[in-house]
Amino acid sequence: FVQRAIAFYENEVFIREGAKLTRIDAPNSANKSAHREWITIELREPWEVNGTTYVAGSLLAAAYDDYMAGKRELIQVFAPTATTSLAGHTWTRNYLILNVLDDVKNRLYVLTPGTWRSEPLKGAPTIGTVGISPVDDEESDDYFMTESGYLTPSTLSYGSVATEPKQLKSMPAFFDTKGLEVTQHFATSDDGTRVPYFMVAKQDVVRTSDNPTLLYGYGGFEVSLTPGYSGSLGDWFAQGGVYVVANIRGGGEYGPRWHQAALKEHRLKAYEDFAAVAKDLFAKKVTRPERLGIQGGSNGGLLVGNMLVLYPELFGAVVCEVPLLDMKRYSHLLAGASWMAEYGDPDTDDWNFIQSFSPYQNVKADTQYPPVLFMTSTRDDRVHPGHARKMMALMREQGHDVTYYENIEGGHGGAADNQQAAMMRALAWTFLSQRLTK
């Protein structure tokens, strides 16, 4: 295959046969691939073919030779619903395996090409985040499976389509999970949209609105926040802390429609969703604003930066990591220009809506903001540290409670090695503990 990137969400794919390149004729926004005698096309936008319109999020299959010859006999092997989306698909030699998110929970299905009969994958977990990849998609139906959850370290298993997987290896556990539970809830956003979130807390968590709580989010680039293990959460739980992850619009939890609902001029929808989750926690008496902290990095840093300036009354502390904050100049800094398909172009009339979600332009001297910790890296090659530097300087000049840490090493992850990563995690947790438990 030869791929030509056109824009962040668009590409062309060519089949190379000797010196000849033949383009797979499908929408540039779609993901195109081929396996043996089949072509698959995953749609990001609706596509009409021979009078039939296939919705965004569909996975289509076609016989390779017929399709490349111009025939358009497509089979819709996956169609999204109100609660399901396609998280991924992979081939073994003889089967197509679909990884489906159903209300942000992974489900694995095995499809037999030709009849396209679908059956659940034997032995697949029903909770947590599951990933699957073939051992050799040309030679066997064997696969590797990874599994992780908020309370379950990552495990690696080996299996075959015909047999149940067997665990090979597991990462170590870093905290005792006894008495802890993971629950899923749904908040209602301003426009009535149902917004899921996960909460990790003690089974007998006291509903007195007094629990120190950390709310995490991202909400961009079609990235789905599915359950994953973090050893650093152990001490937070030991102190009675609650951990919440919001699956807001802009992510990929419900496929392309969920992502596109918060693109460009619709960006504020993501922030309304995040605020709705916070308010739902208050309504359920899990916590209150003085006990609620928020955290996000990169695009998630833009998220919490906007929550800081747009909804300051909802939060008691903010951890803003490697963030975008000055959206007037983001496209001129490092990789920023490649993200205009997500945010818009601030050098055009797009600025009319971009300015509504540019924290640097919206922070005010006469507004009371919660304490904020900005964390960045001098060597971040994705999001320029100037975003955090400028925001910190402006907020300090205005008299706000600002803490700032800039690591002189590391890239977009902020740290160059495990020791630095541990120190930065400890810094964030200490900041949150001091602000939310006093």
C-alpha positions in Angstrom: 0.0 0.0 0.0 1.0 3.6 -0.6 -0.8 6.3 1.3 -1.0 10.0 0.6 -2.1 12.2 3.4 -4.3 15.1 2.2 -5.4 16.6 5.6 -5.7 15.4 9.2 -8.8 13.3 8.5 -8.3 12.7 4.7 -6.0 10.4 2.7 -5.7 8.5 -0.5 -4.7 4.8 -0.6 -3.0 3.2 -3.6 -2.3 -0.5 -4.3 1.2 -0.9 -5.7 1.8 -3.6 -8.3 5.3 -3.4 -9.5 5.7 0.2 -10.7 2.0 0.8 -11.0 -0.1 2.6 -8.4 -3.9 2.0 -8.5 -6.0 4.2 -6.2 -8.7 2.6 -4.1 -11.8 4.5 -5.2 -13.5 5.5 -1.9 -14.0 8.7 0.0 -10.8 10.4 1.1 -12.3 10.6 4.7 -12.7 6.8 4.9 -10.2 4.3 6.2 -9.3 1.9 3.3 -7.5 -1.4 3.5 -7.3 -4.8 1.8 -6.8 -8.4 3.0 -6.4 -11.2 0.6 -9.5 -11.2 -1.6 -11.4 -8.5 0.3 -11.4 -4.7 0.6 -12.8 -2.9 3.6 -13.9 0.7 3.9 -14.6 2.4 7.2 -16.7 5.5 6.7 -16.3 8.8 8.6 -19.0 10.4 6.5 -22.2 9.2 4.8 -21.6 7.7 1.4 -24.1 7.0 -1.3 -23.4 4.1 -3.7 -25.9 2.8 -6.3 -28.8 4.5 -4.5 -27.9 3.2 -1.1 -26.6 5.6 1.6 -24.3 4.1 4.1 -24.1 6.1 7.4 -20.9 7.4 9.0 -19.3 4.8 11.2 -20.2 1.9 8.9 -17.7 -0.8 7.8 -18.2 -2.0 4.3 -16.6 -5.0 2.5 -16.3 -5.8 -1.1 -14.6 -8.5 -3.3 -11.2 -7.1 -4.1 -11.0 -8.0 -7.8 -14.6 -6.8 -8.5 -14.2 -3.6 -6.6 -10.9 -2.6 -8.3 -12.6 -3.5 -11.7 -15.3 -0.9 -11.0 -18.1 -3.0 -9.5 -19.7 -1.6 -6.4 -21.3 -4.6 -4.7 -20.8 -3.6 -1.1 -21.7 -5.5 2.0 -22.3 -3.5 5.2 -20.6 -5.7 7.8 -21.1 -3.2 10.6 -23.7 -0.5 11.1 -23.5 1.8 14.1 -26.5 2.2 16.4 -27.3 4.8 19.1 -25.1 3.0 21.5 -22.5 1.3 19.4 -19.5 2.3 17.3 -16.6 0.5 15.6 -13.4 0.8 17.7 -11.4 -1.2 15.2 -11.2 -4.2 13.1 -8.5 -6.7 12.2 -8.0 -9.8 10.0 -6.7 -13.2 10.8 -6.1 -15.5 7.8 -9.8 -16.6 7.5 -11.8 -14.2 9.7 -12.6 -10.6 10.3 -12.7 -9.6 13.9 -14.6 -6.5 14.9 -13.9 -4.5 18.1 -17.2 -2.8 18.9 -17.8 -0.2 21.6 -21.3 -0.5 23.2 -21.8 2.4 25.6 -18.0 2.6 25.9 -17.6 -1.1 26.7 -15.6 -3.4 24.3 -17.3 -6.3 22.5 -15.4 -8.6 20.1 -17.2 -10.3 17.2 -15.9 -12.8 14.6 -17.2 -12.5 11.0 -16.9 -15.2 8.4 -16.2 -13.6 5.0 -18.7 -14.4 2.3 -21.7 -15.2 4.6 -20.5 -12.5 7.0 -22.1 -14.4 9.9 -21.2 -12.7 13.2 -20.5 -14.5 16.5 -19.0 -13.3 19.8 -15.3 -14.1 20.1 -14.9 -17.1 22.4 -13.6 -16.1 25.9 -13.5 -12.4 25.2 -13.7 -10.2 28.3 -16.9 -8.3 28.9 -15.5 -5.5 31.0 -12.5 -3.2 30.6 -10.6 -2.2 27.5 -9.8 -5.0 25.0 -7.4 -4.9 22.1 -6.7 -7.6 19.5 -4.1 -8.1 16.8 -3.2 -11.1 14.6 -0.1 -13.2 15.1 0.2 -13.6 11.3 -2.8 -12.6 9.2 -1.5 -14.5 6.2 -0.8 -17.8 7.9 -3.1 -18.4 10.9 -6.2 -17.5 12.8 -4.2 -16.9 16.0 -4.2 -13.6 17.8 -2.8 -11.7 20.7 -5.3 -10.0 23.1 -4.7 -7.2 25.6 -7.0 -6.3 28.4 -7.0 -3.5 31.0 -9.3 -1.8 33.4 -9.3 0.9 36.0 -8.7 -1.8 38.7 -7.0 -4.4 36.4 -3.4 -4.1 35.2 -2.8 -4.8 31.5 -2.7 -8.5 30.6 -1.6 -10.2 27.4 -3.3 -13.4 26.2 -2.9 -15.7 23.2 -5.7 -17.4 21.4 -7.3 -18.6 18.2 -10.7 -17.9 16.7 -11.6 -21.5 17.4 -10.4 -21.6 21.0 -10.6 -19.4 24.1 -7.5 -17.2 24.9 -5.0 -18.1 27.5 -3.2 -15.5 29.6 0.5 -15.2 28.9 1.6 -12.2 31.1 0.2 -9.6 33.3 1.6 -6.3 34.5 2.1 -5.9 38.2 -0.6 -4.4 40.4 0.3 -1.3 42.4 -2.6 -1.0 44.8 -5.1 -3.0 46.7 -8.5 -3.0 44.9 -10.5 -4.5 47.8 -13.6 -2.5 48.5 -13.3 -0.5 45.2 -15.7 -0.6 42.3 -16.2 0.8 38.8 -19.6 2.1 37.9 -20.9 3.8 34.8 -23.3 6.7 34.8 -24.9 9.1 32.4 -25.2 12.9 32.6 -27.5 15.1 30.5 -25.8 17.9 28.6 -27.4 21.3 27.9 -28.9 20.2 24.6 -30.3 16.9 26.1 -27.4 14.7 24.9 -26.7 11.6 27.1 -23.1 11.8 28.2 -21.5 8.7 29.8 -18.9 8.7 32.5 -17.1 6.1 34.6 -16.6 6.5 38.3 -14.1 4.6 40.4 -14.7 4.8 44.2 -15.2 2.8 47.3 -18.2 0.5 47.2 -19.6 2.2 50.2 -18.7 5.8 49.1 -20.5 8.2 51.4 -22.9 10.5 49.5 -22.4 13.7 51.6 -20.9 15.8 48.8 -17.6 15.8 50.6 -15.4 13.3 48.7 -12.3 14.7 47.0 -12.8 13.9 43.4 -10.7 14.1 40.2 -12.6 14.4 36.9 -10.5 13.6 33.8 -11.3 14.3 30.1 -10.0 14.7 26.6 -12.8 15.2 24.1 -11.1 15.5 20.7 -9.6 13.9 17.7 -12.0 11.0 17.8 -10.0 9.5 20.8 -12.1 7.2 23.0 -11.4 7.2 26.7 -11.9 3.6 27.6 -10.9 2.0 31.0 -7.2 1.8 31.7 -5.0 1.0 34.7 -2.9 3.7 36.4 -0.8 2.7 39.4 -0.6 6.2 40.7 -4.3 6.2 41.5 -3.8 3.9 44.5 -2.8 6.6 47.0 -5.7 8.7 45.8 -8.2 5.9 46.6 -6.4 5.2 49.9 -7.2 8.9 50.9 -10.8 8.4 50.1 -10.6 10.0 46.7 -12.9 9.4 43.8 -11.8 9.1 40.2 -14.1 10.0 37.2 -13.5 9.8 33.5 -15.9 11.7 31.2 -16.7 10.4 27.7 -17.6 13.8 26.2 -18.3 14.7 22.6 -15.2 15.3 20.4 -14.0 11.8 21.3 -14.7 8.6 19.4 -16.8 6.7 22.0 -19.9 6.7 19.7 -18.0 6.9 16.4 -17.6 9.8 13.9 -20.9 11.4 14.8 -19.7 11.9 18.4 -16.4 13.4 17.3 -17.9 15.6 14.6 -20.5 17.0 17.1 -17.7 19.0 18.7 -15.6 20.0 15.8 -14.7 23.6 15.0 -17.7 25.9 15.7 -19.4 23.2 17.8 -16.4 22.9 20.2 -18.3 24.3 23.1 -20.5 21.2 23.1 -17.6 19.2 24.6 -17.2 21.7 27.4 -21.0 21.7 28.1 -20.7 17.9 28.3 -17.9 18.1 30.8 -19.8 20.6 32.9 -22.8 18.3 32.8 -20.8 15.5 34.3 -19.5 17.8 37.1 -23.1 18.9 37.9 -24.3 15.2 37.9 -21.6 14.4 40.5 -23.0 17.3 42.6 -26.6 16.1 42.1 -25.6 12.6 43.2 -23.8 14.1 46.3 -20.5 12.5 45.3 -18.7 15.8 45.7 -19.1 19.6 45.6 -17.1 22.3 43.7 -14.6 22.9 46.5 -13.8 19.1 46.4 -13.8 18.6 42.6 -10.5 18.8 40.6 -10.1 18.4 36.9 -7.2 17.2 34.8 -6.3 17.0 31.1 -3.4 17.1 28.8 -2.7 18.3 25.2 -6.2 18.7 23.7 -7.4 17.8 27.2 -5.3 20.7 28.4 -7.4 22.9 26.1 -10.5 21.3 27.7 -9.6 22.0 31.3 -8.2 25.5 30.3 -11.7 26.3 28.9 -13.4 24.8 32.0 -11.2 27.1 34.1 -12.3 30.3 32.3 -15.8 29.3 31.3 -17.0 27.4 34.4 -14.7 28.5 37.3 -17.5 28.1 39.9 -17.6 24.3 39.3 -14.1 23.4 40.4 -11.7 23.6 43.3 -8.5 22.8 41.4 -7.2 22.4 37.8 -4.2 20.5 36.5 -3.5 21.6 32.9 -0.8 19.6 31.2 1.1 20.3 27.9 -1.9 22.4 26.9 -3.1 24.4 23.9 -4.3 27.7 25.3 -3.7 30.6 22.9 -5.8 29.5 19.9 -5.1 32.7 18.0 -1.5 31.5 17.4 -1.8 27.7 17.8 -1.6 27.1 14.0 1.8 28.9 13.8 3.5 26.8 16.5 5.1 23.4 15.9 2.5 20.9 14.7 -0.5 23.2 15.2 -1.2 23.8 11.5 -2.0 20.0 11.1 -4.9 20.4 13.6 -7.0 23.0 11.7 -9.4 20.2 10.6 -10.2 19.9 14.3 -10.3 23.5 15.5 -10.5 25.7 12.4 -8.1 28.3 11.0 -7.6 31.3 13.3 -6.2 33.4 10.4 -9.6 33.4 8.6 -13.2 34.1 9.7 -13.0 30.9 11.7 -11.6 33.1 14.5 -15.1 34.3 15.1 -15.9 31.0 16.7 -12.4 29.9 17.7 -12.1 32.9 20.1 -15.0 31.4 22.1 -12.8 28.5 23.1 -9.4 30.2 23.4 -8.6 30.4 27.2 -5.8 32.9 26.8 -8.1 35.5 25.2 -11.0 34.8 27.7 -9.3 34.9 31.1 -10.2 38.0 33.2 -8.7 39.8 36.0 -12.0 40.4 37.9 -13.1 36.7 37.9 -12.4 34.3 40.8 -10.7 31.2 39.4 -9.8 28.0 41.2 -6.1 27.3 41.8 -4.4 26.0 38.6 -1.2 24.0 38.0 0.3 24.3 34.5 2.8 21.6 33.5 4.7 21.6 30.3 8.1 20.7 28.7 10.7 22.9 27.1 11.2 20.1 24.5 7.6 19.5 23.7 7.6 19.1 19.9 3.8 18.9 19.5 2.3 21.7 21.6 4.6 24.6 22.1 5.4 25.4 25.8 4.6 29.0 25.0 0.9 28.2 25.5 1.4 27.4 29.2 4.0 30.1 29.7 1.8 32.9 28.4 -1.2 31.7 30.3 0.7 31.5 33.5 2.3 34.9 33.1 -1.1 36.6 32.3 -2.9 34.9 35.2 -0.1 35.8 37.6 -0.2 39.4 36.4 -3.9 39.4 37.0 -3.4 38.2 40.6 -4.7 34.6 40.3 -3.5 31.5 42.1 -1.2 29.9 39.6 1.5 27.2 40.0 3.8 26.4 37.1 6.3 23.6 36.3 8.3 23.3 33.1 10.5 20.2 32.7 13.6 21.0 30.6 13.5 17.5 29.1 10.8 15.2 27.7 8.6 15.7 24.7 4.8 16.0 24.5 4.6 13.4 27.3 6.3 15.9 29.6 8.9 13.6 31.0 12.0 12.0 29.6 12.2 8.9 31.8 10.3 7.0 34.5 11.9 9.0 37.3 10.7 12.3 35.8 7.3 10.9 35.0 6.9 9.7 38.7 8.0 13.1 40.0 5.5 14.9 37.7 2.7 12.5 38.7 3.6 13.1 42.4 3.5 16.9 41.8 0.0 16.8 40.3 -1.3 14.5 43.0 0.2 16.6 45.8 -1.3 19.8 44.2 -4.7 18.2 44.0 -4.5 16.7 47.5 -3.5 20.0 49.1 -6.3 21.9 47.3 -9.2 19.5 47.6 -8.7 17.9 51.0 -8.0 20.9 53.1 
